[in-house]
Every structure is written in structure tokens, then in C-alpha cells.
Amino acid sequence: MRRLCVLFTLICGLSAAVFSFSLKDDITIVLREKQVQNLDSTGLNLVFYVTIKNSSSRAYYLSGYSYRFVVDQTEYLRLQTALDSRLKVNASEETLIALPIKITYDHLFRTVDGIEARDKALCYIMGELAFADEKRERGSLPFSFSGEFPIFSNPLIELVALNINMLTIGGSDLNLEIKLKNTNGFELLVERVSYRISVGSRPIGNGNISGDKSIPARGEKAFQLPMLLNFFEVGKDVYAFLQQERAPCRFSGEIEIHTVWGRIQIPFDQTEEVSIRKSSS
């Protein structure tokens, strides 16, 4: 009886080894590409596109997967999933799957010390894909891929001053001076800035910033936004505000930035007490 048990154990072990060897022979897992998607100042999606190549003459089914996602040697995410609807991997064909990872900067900064000061983060994903055939689970195959993603922050806006070139009881020639500041370690290719300006609760101007708007890494760029005001149209109280040393100014609109990871549209709405500078001429 003891010999029979030993023999049965050896047969089971050999059978499992054959299944595992067969799966490793039949299935190949290859990284096709990595993509950063939906990037903004709150986070991004990092997607690993993986090709499963079935070189055998029979179909397999992806039945589940598990992985760890590590950023700067610190575990950010661990996931284990069994698929309710198994994915068929046809014989002698390649099947593309996506492993998307949602990264929120808030969670990342709390999880990985000092990462917020970096321009980009190095990372890797490692885990296993589980496969079955028509009859049973056939085992798992390991995978491991490295990657990186940017640490992005919106450009900062500074309202420098309202510069008044001419002021009369009927109107004014003035400009709003602003600065766009880039705190990122890479250039921001600004394609469009549309804006609206109000003093107090009164809209006094709107438009688009023209010319070269791109901002170098950790740099800034100044702009002057000219306006000609008619107080009979914008309101007499604007004249009263412009008589003071400071005035409440609202600057709102949208910035569109082009990056290697796609376009980012950034709405802004900023209200500050702005210095009023009057021309001495």
C-alpha cells in the first residue's frame, strides 16, 4: 500500500510538471507598449499593453491574473482578479490585453516618500497570468515589466498688476500683467490660453493670449493683456475701483497644453487683490 501511495504521488507530480511545462511551451507573454493616458494634476492612467501568443494547436483561456505595482521600490498596489468571463486565446494566434493602473498623485505622495519632488517616477509591474483549457485550470505564467511616468503639476498664475496708461471719467486704457510659472522639470508647450477678466463683479475683458506661450522647465513667462474700457458699458463702479491702490480682480479661463502624453486642458479661476499702477506720463 505504501508503495502504491508513493507511486501515485510521483504520477501526480509528474503530471503537474508536464502541464506546467506544456503551458510554458505553448504561451508567450510579451510587452507591446506602455502608455500614459488621462494625465492631469490629479494623476494619470499607466497602461501596459501585453501580447499573449499561443503557439499551440489548441485554445487556452485567460482565467485570472495577479500583480504587484511598485514605484521607487515601494509597493503602490497589489491586485488579484479572477475573470468572470474567461478570455479566449485562440490557437496559433496573438491576443492583446491591457493592464491599466490608476495612479492618483495624492495617494502616491502619501505612499512613496519624496516622490513629489521628482520630475518622473520609475516603476515596475510583476505578477502572473492564469490560464485554463476547456477542462481545467492549467497553471500560471509570470511576467515583469518596467516603466516610468511623469509627476505633473499645473502651471501657476500670478496676477502681477493692473497697469493704467490712461484714466478718465469716461474710460481707461490699461493692461493686466500676469505671469505663468512652470514648476515641472520639463517644458510646457502651451498651445492656447483663453481668458476672462473682471474687476469687482464687473467683466472688463476677454480674449486669447497670442505669441509664444511655451514655458521652459522651472521657468516663467510674463504677459500683458491690453484693454480699452468704456465706463458707460462696463459700469461706473469700475472707475471707482481703478482710483484705488488695489482692486479685486478675477482671472478665469482655460489653458491647453500639448505634451508627449497628449493634450491637457486646464481650467483656472483665480481672484486676488491686485496692485494698481498708474502711468506717470
C-alpha positions in Angstrom: 0.0 0.0 0.0 2.8 2.4 0.9 4.5 1.7 -2.5 1.2 2.5 -4.2 0.8 5.8 -2.4 4.4 6.8 -3.3 3.8 5.8 -6.9 0.5 7.8 -7.0 2.3 10.8 -5.6 5.0 10.6 -8.2 2.5 10.3 -11.0 0.6 13.4 -9.8 3.8 15.3 -9.5 4.9 14.3 -13.0 1.5 15.2 -14.4 1.6 18.7 -12.8 5.1 19.2 -14.2 4.0 18.2 -17.7 1.0 20.6 -17.5 3.3 23.4 -16.4 5.9 22.6 -19.0 3.3 22.4 -21.7 1.8 25.8 -20.8 5.3 27.4 -20.7 6.0 25.9 -24.1 2.6 27.0 -25.6 2.2 30.5 -24.2 4.5 33.5 -24.5 3.8 36.9 -22.7 5.4 40.0 -24.3 5.0 43.7 -23.5 3.9 45.5 -26.7 3.9 49.1 -25.4 3.3 51.3 -22.4 1.0 54.4 -22.5 0.4 57.3 -20.1 -3.2 58.3 -20.5 -5.6 60.9 -19.0 -2.7 62.9 -17.4 -3.6 65.9 -15.3 -2.6 67.4 -12.0 -4.5 64.8 -10.0 -2.9 61.7 -11.6 -2.9 59.5 -14.7 -3.5 56.1 -16.0 -0.5 53.9 -16.9 -1.5 51.1 -19.2 0.7 48.1 -20.0 -0.4 46.6 -23.3 0.6 42.9 -23.3 0.5 40.4 -26.2 -0.3 36.7 -25.3 1.0 34.5 -28.1 -0.5 31.0 -28.3 1.8 28.9 -30.4 0.0 25.6 -29.8 -2.8 23.9 -31.8 -5.4 24.3 -29.0 -7.2 27.2 -27.4 -6.4 28.5 -24.0 -8.4 30.8 -21.8 -7.1 33.6 -19.6 -8.9 32.9 -16.3 -7.4 35.5 -14.0 -4.3 37.5 -13.0 -2.5 38.9 -10.1 0.2 41.6 -9.8 2.2 44.0 -7.7 2.8 47.5 -8.9 5.9 49.1 -7.3 7.1 52.7 -7.5 10.6 53.7 -6.4 10.9 50.3 -4.6 7.7 50.9 -2.7 4.6 48.9 -3.3 1.8 51.1 -4.6 -0.8 48.5 -5.5 -1.4 44.8 -5.2 -4.3 43.1 -7.1 -5.6 39.6 -7.6 -8.5 39.1 -10.0 -10.4 36.0 -11.3 -12.2 36.7 -14.6 -16.0 36.1 -14.5 -15.8 35.7 -18.3 -12.6 34.0 -19.4 -10.8 35.5 -22.4 -10.2 33.0 -25.2 -6.7 32.9 -26.6 -7.1 31.1 -29.9 -4.7 28.5 -31.2 -1.7 29.9 -33.3 -2.9 33.5 -32.7 -1.9 36.5 -30.6 -4.3 38.2 -28.2 -3.7 41.8 -26.9 -4.7 42.6 -23.3 -4.4 45.8 -21.3 -3.3 46.0 -17.7 -4.4 49.6 -16.6 -3.2 51.1 -13.4 -4.8 54.2 -12.0 -2.3 56.5 -10.3 -3.5 59.3 -8.1 -0.8 61.8 -7.0 -2.5 62.2 -3.6 -2.1 58.5 -2.8 1.3 58.3 -4.5 2.7 61.2 -2.4 1.4 59.6 0.8 2.8 56.2 -0.1 6.2 57.0 -1.6 8.4 59.4 0.4 9.8 62.3 -1.5 8.4 61.3 -4.9 6.5 64.7 -5.3 9.9 66.4 -5.8 10.8 64.3 -8.8 10.1 65.0 -12.4 9.2 61.4 -13.1 8.8 58.1 -11.3 10.4 54.8 -12.1 8.1 51.7 -11.6 7.6 48.1 -12.5 4.7 45.6 -12.5 5.2 41.9 -11.7 2.7 39.1 -11.4 1.2 36.1 -13.0 -1.4 35.3 -15.7 -3.6 32.2 -15.0 -4.7 30.0 -17.9 -7.2 27.2 -18.4 -8.3 24.9 -21.2 -11.7 23.5 -22.0 -11.5 21.1 -19.0 -9.4 22.6 -16.2 -7.0 25.2 -14.9 -3.6 24.7 -16.4 -1.5 27.0 -14.2 0.1 30.4 -14.3 2.9 32.1 -16.1 4.9 35.0 -14.6 5.5 38.4 -16.1 7.5 41.5 -15.2 7.7 44.9 -17.0 9.4 48.2 -16.0 8.1 51.7 -16.8 8.0 55.3 -15.9 5.5 58.1 -15.7 5.6 61.9 -15.2 4.9 63.8 -12.0 2.8 66.7 -13.4 1.6 69.9 -11.8 -0.5 72.7 -13.3 1.2 76.0 -14.2 0.8 78.6 -11.6 -0.7 82.0 -12.4 0.4 85.2 -10.7 -1.6 88.4 -11.2 1.1 91.0 -11.0 -0.7 94.3 -11.5 -3.3 96.4 -13.4 -1.2 98.9 -15.3 -3.2 102.0 -16.2 -1.9 104.0 -19.1 -4.8 106.5 -19.2 -7.8 107.0 -16.9 -10.7 109.5 -17.5 -14.2 109.8 -16.2 -15.4 108.1 -19.4 -12.9 105.3 -19.8 -9.4 103.8 -19.4 -6.5 102.3 -21.4 -5.0 99.6 -19.2 -3.5 96.1 -19.2 -3.4 93.2 -16.8 0.1 91.9 -16.2 0.3 88.2 -15.4 3.0 85.5 -15.1 2.7 81.9 -15.9 5.0 79.7 -13.9 6.1 76.2 -14.7 7.2 74.1 -11.6 7.7 71.0 -13.7 11.1 69.7 -14.8 10.0 69.7 -18.4 8.9 72.4 -20.9 5.2 73.1 -21.1 4.1 73.6 -24.7 1.2 75.9 -24.2 -1.0 76.0 -27.3 -3.8 78.2 -26.2 -4.8 80.4 -23.2 -8.3 81.8 -23.3 -9.3 84.2 -20.5 -11.9 86.5 -18.9 -11.1 89.4 -16.6 -13.4 91.1 -14.1 -12.8 93.9 -11.6 -15.1 93.6 -8.7 -18.1 91.8 -10.1 -17.8 93.6 -13.5 -16.5 91.8 -16.6 -14.0 94.1 -18.3 -12.3 92.0 -21.0 -11.7 88.6 -22.6 -9.6 87.1 -25.3 -6.7 84.7 -26.1 -3.1 85.2 -25.3 -1.1 85.3 -28.6 2.5 84.7 -29.4 4.9 82.2 -28.0 3.3 80.9 -24.8 5.6 77.9 -24.0 7.3 78.0 -20.6 10.7 76.4 -20.0 11.3 73.8 -17.3 11.1 75.5 -13.8 10.7 78.9 -15.6 8.1 81.5 -16.1 6.8 83.9 -18.8 5.1 87.3 -18.4 2.3 88.6 -20.5 0.4 91.9 -20.7 -3.3 91.7 -21.6 -4.4 95.1 -23.0 -8.0 96.5 -22.6 -9.8 99.7 -23.6 -12.7 100.4 -21.2 -15.8 102.5 -21.6 -17.2 103.0 -18.1 -20.7 103.6 -19.6 -20.6 100.0 -20.8 -18.7 98.2 -18.0 -20.1 100.2 -15.1 -19.1 103.3 -13.2 -18.0 101.3 -10.2 -15.0 100.1 -12.2 -13.8 103.7 -12.4 -14.0 103.8 -8.6 -12.0 100.6 -8.2 -9.3 101.9 -10.5 -8.9 105.0 -8.4 -7.7 102.9 -5.5 -4.2 101.3 -4.8 -5.6 97.8 -5.1 -8.6 96.2 -6.6 -10.3 92.8 -6.5 -9.5 91.1 -9.9 -10.9 87.8 -11.2 -8.9 86.0 -13.9 -10.5 82.8 -15.3 -10.4 80.7 -18.4 -8.6 77.7 -19.8 -5.1 76.7 -20.7 -4.4 74.0 -23.3 -1.1 72.2 -23.1 0.4 69.8 -25.6 2.7 67.1 -24.2 4.2 63.8 -25.4 1.5 62.2 -23.3 -1.4 64.0 -25.1 -3.2 67.3 -24.6 -4.2 68.6 -21.2 -6.9 71.2 -20.8 -6.6 73.1 -17.5 -9.4 75.4 -16.3 -8.4 78.2 -14.0 -10.4 80.7 -11.9 -8.3 83.0 -9.7 -9.4 86.0 -7.7 -6.9 88.3 -6.0 -6.4 91.8 -4.7 -4.2 93.3 -7.5 -1.9 96.3 -7.3 -2.9 99.2 -9.5 0.0 101.0 -11.2 -0.7 104.4 -12.9 1.5 105.7 -15.6 3.4 108.8 -14.6 3.2 110.3 -18.2 
